[in-house]
């Protein structure tokens, strides 16, 4: 039986890890040669037998034999193993299980590696796994499984540090105790050799401290690169800056806000510690993470989903690389940020939307205050929806009410959402605009989400007009009530819709949903991705800062006299008669203002 491709890759990677990067499979002999095109060098067949030249007998016996045995044992265990019984861990197989502890492995040969081993503990109701121990060392994985499961008592084993101390003491005794008999010295030398075999890291540590060369590889971060490669150094520099910037942004937050943000703060710290100390980064992983403006936040956000134990962050890293294309659409990527990041605009993450947007609506709206109630009802509905596109919206609010529209619809020209956001009172000085990303709803019914400022609204409306994609067609989804198109889904061109709108929207049935389709879908997708990337690069802001900025802008727009230079202010009335006269003038002015207000009829919502 020929050697399987998986075993070939495992042997080649294992040989490369001990200093033989040219190992290769020879299909003619069905053997893996330790050195490519050199049959006199040790060669390994499918059964694990080693054929070797005379000069390599010591190498084969003492170095390659243990390696081949470990590869064969782990490969055979993998072939017999079942898949881990959890959907997000299907890439792992269970090699052994005892006393609620699993020993599992994942095939990383497609990444140019070997098996990735892990030991886990079942949670109390066996609905998940936690407290992972991760390694590429099969021997270390087995030892961890044996001790965690109770097959071997920890008290019968030495730690690496203990073994190093014992070995050092033995060698000191042999070197300095002249009273030792030959038999005693020989016995101590045997024990020291056993410690070296059982705890190979002891020798590695001693060699590192004495600056000697060690043939056994020392695992390092970015292990398929130089430990301090340019890419690794760039990533460390970037996540250090990400964390430093985050700390600076937190300085403007109040104590209660910081308490609410505790999980995110902890996730950022955990992600930084994990990336900088624990995770072995492959070359392609370094390249991918370096695409992000803030790779630390990418990992921290994923980590918040399963922050059980720091060792489990490996899952978060796996999910990031598995969902690489999706994440590139949701976080700022360096090549998308072709203009300087606007450091004036802010983003407000994971806030109570009803509380804070409600306060803004209360401050800003003078006419049609019921608009906000309708908006909040819609936000609650999309919070319960699984559609991520429905959860991304644009909201504007001014003295005459609000509009709330789906982001994707706003960036398609000649649609009702596009018109609402670009034509409706867009030049009003008390118009405020925000991107809203609804993230979910709590058990207590609190709708949570992220809010992003858009800045000067008139300029924002111009931007929408400039980058939006023309409308090509529309899909009308009719309700199931009795009519010509009841329960049907009909797609029509933009021209057909314009020419026959009344029949399509009224006579043919009740339209439950209207879906807009852009002319150039690829360009449109690029516009949406870039918009999201830009706003995710905004510095964090506190909700207190958000409310203050709205209040300051309103004071500037609606009460300019209160924000003028104090040297030009009208002196305050001092006597009772002066106060009475001033009050009368104020009432008269308010009456005149009310007479001049033109009643506004808000467009009917769909």
C-alpha positions as CSV (number, residue, x, y, z in Angstrom):
1,X,0.0,0.0,0.0
2,X,1.4,3.3,-1.1
3,X,2.1,6.1,1.5
4,X,-0.8,8.5,1.8
5,X,-0.3,12.1,0.8
6,X,-1.1,13.2,4.3
7,X,1.6,11.0,5.8
8,X,4.1,12.3,3.2
9,X,3.3,15.9,4.3
10,X,3.5,15.1,8.0
11,X,6.9,13.4,7.6
12,X,8.3,16.2,5.4
13,X,7.2,18.9,7.8
14,X,8.5,17.0,10.8
15,X,11.9,16.5,9.2
16,X,12.1,20.2,8.2
17,X,11.4,21.1,11.9
18,X,14.6,19.4,13.0
19,X,16.8,20.9,10.3
20,X,16.2,19.0,7.1
21,X,14.2,21.4,4.9
22,X,15.0,19.5,1.7
23,X,13.2,16.3,2.7
24,X,11.0,15.1,-0.2
25,X,8.8,12.2,-1.3
26,X,10.1,9.8,-4.0
27,X,7.2,8.3,-5.8
28,X,9.4,5.7,-7.5
29,X,10.6,4.1,-4.2
30,X,7.5,5.2,-2.2
31,X,9.8,6.7,0.5
32,X,10.4,10.0,2.0
33,X,14.1,10.9,1.6
34,X,15.6,13.0,4.4
35,X,17.5,14.8,1.8
36,X,16.0,15.3,-1.7
37,X,17.6,13.2,-4.5
38,X,20.0,11.5,-2.1
39,X,19.0,7.8,-1.6
40,X,22.1,7.2,0.5
41,X,20.6,9.4,3.2
42,X,18.0,8.0,5.5
43,X,14.7,7.1,3.7
44,X,11.4,6.3,5.4
45,X,8.8,3.9,4.0
46,X,5.1,3.7,4.7
47,X,5.5,1.2,7.5
48,X,7.9,3.5,9.3
49,X,11.0,1.5,8.5
50,X,14.2,3.5,8.0
51,X,16.8,2.6,5.4
52,X,20.0,4.5,5.8
53,X,23.6,4.8,4.7
54,X,26.4,3.7,7.0
55,X,27.4,7.3,8.0
56,X,23.8,8.1,9.1
57,X,23.2,5.2,11.4
58,X,23.5,7.3,14.6
59,X,21.3,10.1,13.1
60,X,18.6,7.6,12.2
61,X,18.6,5.8,15.5
62,X,18.7,8.8,17.8
63,X,17.0,11.6,15.9
64,X,14.8,10.3,13.0
65,X,13.5,7.2,14.8
66,X,11.6,9.0,17.5
67,X,10.2,11.5,15.0
68,X,8.9,8.7,12.6
69,X,7.3,6.9,15.5
70,X,5.5,10.1,16.6
71,X,4.3,10.7,13.1
72,X,3.1,7.2,12.6
73,X,1.3,7.1,15.9
74,X,-0.5,10.5,15.4
75,X,-1.3,9.6,11.8
76,X,-2.9,6.2,12.8
77,X,-4.8,7.9,15.6
78,X,-6.1,10.5,13.1
79,X,-7.3,7.9,10.6
80,X,-9.3,6.1,13.3
81,X,-10.7,9.3,14.9
82,X,-14.2,10.8,14.8
83,X,-15.0,14.5,14.2
84,X,-15.4,16.7,17.3
85,X,-19.2,16.9,17.9
86,X,-19.6,20.7,17.6
87,X,-20.3,22.6,14.5
88,X,-17.6,25.3,14.8
89,X,-15.0,22.6,15.5
90,X,-15.6,20.2,12.6
91,X,-12.0,20.6,11.5
92,X,-10.8,18.8,14.6
93,X,-10.9,15.0,15.3
94,X,-11.0,13.3,18.7
95,X,-7.9,11.2,19.2
96,X,-8.7,10.3,22.8
97,X,-11.2,11.0,25.5
98,X,-11.2,10.3,29.3
99,X,-12.8,11.9,32.3
100,X,-14.4,14.8,30.4
101,X,-11.1,15.7,28.7
102,X,-10.5,15.5,25.0
103,X,-7.3,15.1,23.0
104,X,-8.0,16.4,19.5
105,X,-6.1,17.3,16.3
106,X,-6.5,19.5,13.3
107,X,-4.8,18.9,9.9
108,X,-2.7,22.0,9.1
109,X,-0.8,20.4,6.2
110,X,-2.5,22.6,3.6
111,X,-0.8,25.5,5.5
112,X,2.6,23.9,5.2
113,X,2.5,22.6,8.8
114,X,1.7,19.3,10.6
115,X,-1.0,18.4,13.0
116,X,-2.2,21.0,15.5
117,X,-3.0,19.3,18.8
118,X,-5.3,20.5,21.6
119,X,-6.7,19.2,24.8
120,X,-10.1,20.5,26.0
121,X,-12.4,20.0,28.9
122,X,-16.2,19.6,28.4
123,X,-18.3,22.2,30.1
124,X,-20.7,21.0,32.8
125,X,-23.6,20.1,30.5
126,X,-21.3,18.9,27.7
127,X,-22.7,21.5,25.3
128,X,-19.3,22.9,24.6
129,X,-15.5,22.8,25.2
130,X,-13.3,25.2,27.1
131,X,-9.8,25.7,28.6
132,X,-7.9,24.6,25.6
133,X,-4.2,23.7,25.6
134,X,-2.6,24.1,22.1
135,X,0.6,22.7,20.7
136,X,2.2,21.2,17.6
137,X,4.2,18.8,19.9
138,X,2.4,15.4,19.9
139,X,4.3,14.3,23.0
140,X,3.4,17.4,24.9
141,X,-0.2,17.1,23.9
142,X,-0.3,13.5,25.2
143,X,1.3,14.4,28.5
144,X,-1.1,17.2,29.0
145,X,-4.0,14.9,28.2
146,X,-2.7,12.3,30.6
147,X,-2.3,14.7,33.5
148,X,-5.5,16.8,32.9
149,X,-7.7,13.6,32.7
150,X,-6.1,12.1,35.8
151,X,-4.5,9.1,34.0
152,X,-1.2,10.3,35.5
153,X,-1.0,12.3,38.7
154,X,0.8,15.7,38.4
155,X,2.6,14.8,41.6
156,X,4.5,12.1,39.7
157,X,5.9,14.6,37.1
158,X,8.4,17.4,37.2
159,X,7.8,20.7,35.6
160,X,10.3,21.9,33.0
161,X,11.7,24.3,35.7
162,X,12.0,21.6,38.3
163,X,13.7,19.3,35.8
164,X,16.2,22.0,34.9
165,X,17.1,22.6,38.5
166,X,17.6,18.9,39.2
167,X,19.7,18.4,36.1
168,X,21.8,21.5,37.1
169,X,22.3,20.1,40.6
170,X,23.3,16.7,39.3
171,X,25.9,18.2,37.0
172,X,27.2,20.5,39.7
173,X,27.6,17.5,42.0
174,X,29.4,15.4,39.4
175,X,31.8,18.3,38.7
176,X,32.6,19.3,42.2
177,X,32.1,16.3,44.5
178,X,35.5,14.5,44.5
179,X,34.2,11.9,47.0
180,X,31.8,10.3,44.4
181,X,32.4,6.7,43.5
182,X,32.6,5.7,39.9
183,X,29.3,3.8,40.3
184,X,27.5,6.8,41.9
185,X,28.8,9.2,39.2
186,X,27.7,6.8,36.5
187,X,24.2,6.6,38.1
188,X,23.9,10.4,38.3
189,X,25.0,10.8,34.7
190,X,22.3,8.3,33.7
191,X,19.6,10.3,35.6
192,X,20.8,13.5,33.9
193,X,20.5,11.8,30.5
194,X,17.0,10.6,31.4
195,X,16.0,14.2,32.3
196,X,17.3,15.4,28.9
197,X,15.3,12.7,27.1
198,X,12.1,13.3,29.1
199,X,12.4,17.1,29.2
200,X,14.2,18.2,26.0
201,X,13.3,21.8,26.6
202,X,15.7,21.7,29.6
203,X,18.6,21.3,27.2
204,X,17.2,24.0,24.9
205,X,17.0,26.5,27.8
206,X,20.5,25.8,28.9
207,X,21.8,26.2,25.4
208,X,20.0,29.5,25.0
209,X,21.5,30.8,28.2
210,X,25.0,29.8,27.2
211,X,24.6,31.2,23.7
212,X,25.4,27.8,22.2
213,X,23.8,26.4,19.0
214,X,21.0,23.9,19.5
215,X,20.0,21.5,16.7
216,X,16.5,21.2,18.1
217,X,14.3,24.1,16.9
218,X,12.9,26.6,19.4
219,X,9.3,27.5,18.6
220,X,8.8,31.2,18.1
221,X,6.0,33.5,17.1
222,X,5.8,33.7,13.3
223,X,7.6,30.4,13.3
224,X,7.7,30.1,9.5
225,X,9.5,33.5,9.4
226,X,12.4,34.9,11.3
227,X,11.2,35.5,14.9
228,X,11.6,39.3,14.4
229,X,10.8,39.5,10.7
230,X,9.8,42.8,9.2
231,X,6.1,41.8,8.9
232,X,6.1,40.5,12.5
233,X,7.7,43.7,13.7
234,X,5.2,45.8,11.7
235,X,2.3,43.9,13.2
236,X,3.6,44.3,16.7
237,X,4.1,48.0,16.1
238,X,0.6,48.4,14.7
239,X,-1.2,46.6,17.6
240,X,0.8,48.5,20.1
241,X,-0.4,51.8,18.5
242,X,-3.9,50.4,18.3
243,X,-3.9,49.8,22.0
244,X,-2.2,53.1,22.8
245,X,-4.8,55.0,20.7
246,X,-7.6,53.1,22.4
247,X,-6.3,54.1,25.8
248,X,-6.1,57.7,24.8
249,X,-9.7,57.7,23.5
250,X,-10.9,56.2,26.8
251,X,-9.7,59.2,28.7
252,X,-12.8,61.2,27.6
253,X,-15.3,58.6,28.9
254,X,-17.2,58.9,32.2
255,X,-17.0,56.2,34.9
256,X,-20.4,54.7,34.1
257,X,-19.6,54.5,30.4
258,X,-16.3,52.7,31.2
259,X,-18.2,50.2,33.3
260,X,-20.5,49.5,30.4
261,X,-17.4,49.1,28.1
262,X,-15.6,46.8,30.5
263,X,-15.9,43.7,28.3
264,X,-14.6,45.5,25.2
265,X,-11.7,47.0,27.2
266,X,-10.8,43.5,28.6
267,X,-11.1,42.1,25.0
268,X,-8.7,44.6,23.6
269,X,-6.2,43.9,26.4
270,X,-6.6,40.1,26.0
271,X,-6.2,40.4,22.2
272,X,-3.0,42.4,22.5
273,X,-1.5,40.0,25.1
274,X,-2.4,37.0,23.0
275,X,-1.1,38.3,19.7
276,X,2.1,39.6,21.2
277,X,2.9,36.6,23.4
278,X,1.1,33.4,22.5
279,X,0.0,33.0,18.9
280,X,2.3,31.4,16.3
281,X,1.6,33.5,13.2
282,X,2.1,32.1,9.8
283,X,3.3,34.2,6.9
284,X,-0.1,34.5,5.3
285,X,-1.7,35.4,8.6
286,X,0.8,38.2,9.1
287,X,0.1,39.6,5.6
288,X,-3.7,39.4,6.2
289,X,-3.7,41.1,9.6
290,X,-1.4,43.9,8.3
291,X,-4.1,44.7,5.7
292,X,-6.2,46.1,8.6
293,X,-6.0,49.6,10.0
294,X,-6.8,48.2,13.4
295,X,-6.1,44.4,13.5
296,X,-6.3,44.5,17.3
297,X,-9.9,45.5,17.2
298,X,-10.7,42.8,14.6
299,X,-9.5,40.1,17.0
300,X,-11.0,41.8,20.1
301,X,-14.5,42.0,18.6
302,X,-14.3,38.3,17.6
303,X,-13.0,37.4,21.1
304,X,-15.9,39.1,22.8
305,X,-18.1,36.3,21.3
306,X,-16.4,33.6,23.3
307,X,-14.3,35.1,26.1
308,X,-14.1,32.1,28.4
309,X,-10.4,31.4,28.7
310,X,-7.5,33.1,27.1
311,X,-6.2,29.8,25.5
312,X,-9.5,29.6,23.6
313,X,-8.6,32.8,21.7
314,X,-7.1,30.3,19.1
315,X,-10.8,29.8,18.0
316,X,-11.2,33.5,17.5
317,X,-8.0,33.6,15.4
318,X,-9.2,30.6,13.3
319,X,-12.6,32.3,12.7
320,X,-10.9,35.5,11.6
321,X,-8.9,33.7,8.9
322,X,-11.8,31.5,7.9
323,X,-14.0,34.6,7.4
324,X,-11.2,36.7,5.9
325,X,-13.2,38.0,2.9
326,X,-16.1,39.0,5.1
327,X,-14.1,40.8,7.7
328,X,-12.3,42.9,5.0
329,X,-15.7,44.4,4.2
330,X,-16.4,45.4,7.8
331,X,-13.2,46.8,9.1
332,X,-11.0,49.6,7.7
333,X,-8.3,48.3,5.4
334,X,-5.2,50.5,4.7
335,X,-5.6,50.7,0.9
336,X,-9.3,51.9,1.4
337,X,-8.2,54.8,3.5
338,X,-6.8,56.8,0.6
339,X,-7.6,60.1,2.4
340,X,-6.6,61.1,5.9
341,X,-8.9,59.8,8.6
342,X,-11.3,62.4,9.9
343,X,-10.2,62.8,13.5
344,X,-13.1,65.2,14.2
345,X,-15.9,62.7,13.6
346,X,-16.5,60.0,16.2
347,X,-18.0,56.6,16.5
348,X,-20.0,55.5,19.5
349,X,-19.9,51.7,20.0
350,X,-22.4,49.3,21.7
351,X,-24.7,52.0,23.1
352,X,-28.3,51.9,24.1
353,X,-29.9,53.3,20.9
354,X,-33.2,54.2,22.4
355,X,-31.6,56.1,25.3
356,X,-29.1,58.2,23.4
357,X,-30.7,58.6,20.0
358,X,-33.9,59.3,21.9
359,X,-32.2,62.1,23.8
360,X,-31.0,63.6,20.5
361,X,-34.5,63.4,19.0
362,X,-35.9,65.1,22.1
363,X,-33.4,67.9,21.9
364,X,-33.7,68.5,18.1
365,X,-37.3,67.8,17.0
366,X,-39.8,70.6,17.3
367,X,-42.5,69.4,14.9
368,X,-43.5,65.7,14.3
369,X,-42.0,64.2,17.5
370,X,-43.9,61.0,16.7
371,X,-41.3,60.3,14.0
372,X,-38.8,59.1,16.6
373,X,-41.4,56.6,18.0
374,X,-41.7,55.1,14.5
375,X,-37.9,55.0,14.1
376,X,-37.5,53.2,17.4
377,X,-40.1,50.7,16.4
378,X,-38.2,50.0,13.2
379,X,-34.9,49.7,15.0
380,X,-36.4,47.1,17.4
381,X,-37.7,45.1,14.4
382,X,-34.4,45.0,12.6
383,X,-32.6,44.1,15.9
384,X,-34.6,40.9,15.9
385,X,-33.8,40.3,12.2
386,X,-30.9,38.1,11.1
387,X,-30.3,40.2,8.0
388,X,-27.1,42.2,8.5
389,X,-27.9,44.6,5.6
390,X,-31.2,45.6,7.2
391,X,-29.3,46.4,10.4
392,X,-27.2,49.1,8.8
393,X,-29.1,52.3,8.4
394,X,-28.7,56.1,8.0
395,X,-30.7,58.4,10.2
396,X,-31.2,62.1,10.0
397,X,-33.0,64.4,12.4
398,X,-33.9,68.1,12.4
399,X,-36.5,70.4,13.9
400,X,-39.1,69.0,11.4
401,X,-38.7,65.3,12.2
402,X,-36.6,62.3,11.1
403,X,-36.0,59.8,8.3
404,X,-34.5,56.3,8.9
405,X,-33.4,54.4,5.8
406,X,-31.3,51.3,5.0
407,X,-27.8,52.3,4.0
408,X,-27.7,50.2,0.8
409,X,-30.9,51.8,-0.5
410,X,-29.7,55.3,0.2
411,X,-26.6,54.8,-2.1
412,X,-28.8,53.9,-5.1
413,X,-29.9,56.9,-7.1
414,X,-33.5,57.9,-7.7
415,X,-34.9,55.7,-5.0
416,X,-37.1,57.0,-2.2
417,X,-34.4,56.5,0.5
418,X,-31.9,58.3,-1.7
419,X,-34.3,61.3,-2.2
420,X,-35.2,61.4,1.5
421,X,-31.6,61.6,2.5
422,X,-30.3,64.0,-0.1
423,X,-33.3,66.4,-0.8
424,X,-35.2,66.7,2.4
425,X,-34.2,69.9,4.2
426,X,-30.5,68.9,3.7
427,X,-29.4,72.5,4.0
428,X,-31.1,73.1,7.4
429,X,-28.4,74.1,9.9
430,X,-30.0,72.0,12.6
431,X,-30.0,68.8,10.6
432,X,-27.9,66.0,12.1
433,X,-27.0,62.8,10.4
434,X,-25.7,59.4,11.7
435,X,-24.9,56.0,10.5
436,X,-26.5,53.3,12.7
437,X,-25.4,49.7,13.0
438,X,-27.9,47.7,15.1
439,X,-26.0,44.9,16.8
440,X,-28.7,43.2,18.8
441,X,-31.3,43.3,21.5
442,X,-30.7,42.3,25.2
443,X,-32.9,40.0,27.3
444,X,-34.4,43.1,28.8
445,X,-35.3,44.5,25.4
446,X,-32.6,47.1,25.1
447,X,-31.6,47.7,21.5
448,X,-27.9,48.0,21.2
449,X,-25.8,49.3,18.4
450,X,-23.0,51.5,17.0
451,X,-23.5,55.1,15.9
452,X,-21.2,57.1,13.6
453,X,-21.3,60.8,12.9
454,X,-21.5,62.1,9.3
455,X,-20.4,65.6,10.0
456,X,-21.8,68.6,8.1
457,X,-25.1,67.2,6.6
458,X,-25.2,69.3,3.5
459,X,-21.7,68.0,2.6
460,X,-22.7,64.5,3.4
461,X,-25.7,64.8,1.0
462,X,-23.4,66.0,-1.7
463,X,-21.2,63.0,-1.0
464,X,-24.1,60.6,-1.3
465,X,-25.1,62.1,-4.7
466,X,-21.5,61.8,-6.0
467,X,-20.8,58.2,-5.1
468,X,-24.3,56.6,-5.5
469,X,-24.9,54.0,-8.2
470,X,-27.9,54.4,-10.7
471,X,-31.0,52.3,-10.2
472,X,-31.3,49.5,-12.8
473,X,-34.4,47.5,-11.6
474,X,-36.7,46.9,-8.7
475,X,-38.3,43.8,-7.1
476,X,-41.8,44.1,-5.7
477,X,-42.8,41.6,-3.1
478,X,-46.6,41.5,-2.7
479,X,-48.5,40.3,0.4
480,X,-50.8,37.3,0.2
481,X,-54.0,39.2,0.2
482,X,-56.5,38.9,-2.7
483,X,-55.3,40.9,-5.8
484,X,-53.7,40.4,-9.2
485,X,-50.2,39.8,-7.8
486,X,-51.1,38.4,-4.3
487,X,-48.2,36.5,-2.9
488,X,-46.0,37.1,-6.0
489,X,-42.5,38.5,-6.4
490,X,-42.2,40.7,-9.5
491,X,-39.0,42.3,-10.9
492,X,-39.2,45.2,-13.3
493,X,-36.8,47.6,-15.0
494,X,-36.5,51.1,-13.7
495,X,-38.2,52.4,-16.9
496,X,-41.1,50.0,-16.6
497,X,-41.6,51.0,-12.9
498,X,-41.6,54.7,-13.8
499,X,-44.1,54.3,-16.6
500,X,-46.5,51.9,-14.7
501,X,-45.9,52.8,-11.0
502,X,-49.5,53.4,-10.1
503,X,-50.6,50.0,-11.3
504,X,-47.7,48.1,-9.9
505,X,-47.9,49.8,-6.5
506,X,-51.7,50.0,-6.0
507,X,-53.8,48.2,-8.5
508,X,-51.8,45.0,-8.6
509,X,-51.8,44.4,-4.9
510,X,-50.3,45.5,-1.6
511,X,-46.5,45.8,-1.9
512,X,-45.0,44.4,1.3
513,X,-41.4,45.1,0.4
514,X,-39.5,46.9,-2.3
515,X,-36.0,45.8,-3.2
516,X,-33.7,48.1,-5.3
517,X,-31.0,46.8,-7.6
518,X,-28.0,49.0,-8.7
519,X,-26.8,49.1,-12.3
520,X,-23.2,48.2,-11.5
521,X,-23.3,45.7,-8.6
522,X,-19.5,45.4,-8.3
523,X,-18.9,49.1,-8.1
524,X,-21.9,49.5,-5.7
525,X,-20.4,46.8,-3.3
526,X,-17.1,48.7,-3.4
527,X,-18.8,52.0,-2.4
528,X,-20.6,50.3,0.6
529,X,-17.4,48.6,1.8
530,X,-15.4,51.9,1.6
531,X,-18.1,53.7,3.5
532,X,-18.0,51.2,6.3
533,X,-14.2,51.1,6.3
534,X,-14.0,54.9,6.7
535,X,-16.3,55.1,9.7
536,X,-14.8,52.2,11.5
537,X,-11.5,54.2,11.4
538,X,-13.1,57.1,13.4
539,X,-11.8,57.5,16.9
540,X,-14.0,56.4,19.7
541,X,-16.2,58.9,21.4
542,X,-18.2,58.9,24.6
543,X,-22.0,59.3,24.6
544,X,-21.5,62.3,26.9
545,X,-19.5,63.9,24.2
546,X,-22.1,63.0,21.6
547,X,-24.9,64.7,23.5
548,X,-22.7,67.7,24.3
549,X,-21.9,68.2,20.6
550,X,-25.5,68.1,19.6
551,X,-26.4,70.6,22.4
552,X,-23.6,73.0,21.4
553,X,-24.6,72.9,17.7
554,X,-28.3,73.6,18.6
555,X,-27.3,76.5,20.8
556,X,-25.2,77.9,18.0
557,X,-27.9,77.5,15.4
558,X,-31.1,78.3,17.3
559,X,-29.8,80.8,19.9
560,X,-26.9,82.6,18.3
561,X,-27.2,85.5,20.7
562,X,-26.3,83.2,23.6
563,X,-23.0,82.2,21.9
564,X,-21.8,85.7,20.9
565,X,-18.9,87.5,22.6
566,X,-19.9,88.7,26.1
567,X,-18.6,92.2,25.3
568,X,-21.4,92.6,22.7
569,X,-24.2,91.0,24.8
570,X,-27.2,93.2,25.9
571,X,-26.9,94.0,29.6
572,X,-29.2,91.9,31.7
573,X,-32.2,93.9,33.2
574,X,-31.6,94.7,36.8
575,X,-34.8,96.3,38.1
576,X,-38.2,94.6,38.3
577,X,-39.6,97.0,35.7
578,X,-36.8,96.1,33.3
579,X,-37.3,92.4,33.9
580,X,-41.0,92.7,33.2
581,X,-40.4,94.6,30.0
582,X,-37.9,92.1,28.8
583,X,-40.3,89.2,29.5
584,X,-43.0,90.9,27.5
585,X,-40.7,91.4,24.5
586,X,-39.7,87.7,24.7
587,X,-43.3,86.5,24.6
588,X,-44.1,88.9,21.7
589,X,-41.1,87.6,19.7
590,X,-42.2,84.0,20.3
591,X,-45.7,84.8,19.1
592,X,-44.3,86.3,15.9
593,X,-42.1,83.3,15.4
594,X,-45.0,80.9,15.6
595,X,-47.0,82.9,13.1
596,X,-44.2,82.6,10.5
597,X,-43.8,78.8,10.9
598,X,-45.2,76.9,7.8
599,X,-46.9,73.7,8.8
600,X,-44.9,70.7,7.5
601,X,-46.6,67.5,6.3
602,X,-44.2,64.6,6.6
603,X,-43.9,62.3,3.7
604,X,-45.9,59.1,4.3
605,X,-43.7,56.2,5.4
606,X,-43.7,53.0,3.5
